[in-house]
Amino acid sequence: MSEAAYLQVARDIRDQISSGRLKPGDKLPSFSALCAHYDVSNTVIRAAMLLLKAEKLIDGRQGKGVYVVDRSSD
């Protein structure tokens, strides 16, 4: 059985953060751009974002977008 799509998306974004390709303060692409990139539905992207937010890797700002969290002050 293959891994759920939202887990694959979350893992890929998590890997980009840990590798430094996405840095603290970087803005993630829009939901529609992520849907197109990963060829998944908005529901899958939303689930991945909720997971990454729960892990405190990203934070959404109303009307501004979703950003990588700066964890250096933790």
Secondary structure, DSSP 8 states (H G I E B T S, - for coil): ----HHHHHHHHHHHHHHHTSS-TT-B---HHHHHHHHT--HHHHHHHHHHHHHTTSEEEETTTEEEE---TT-
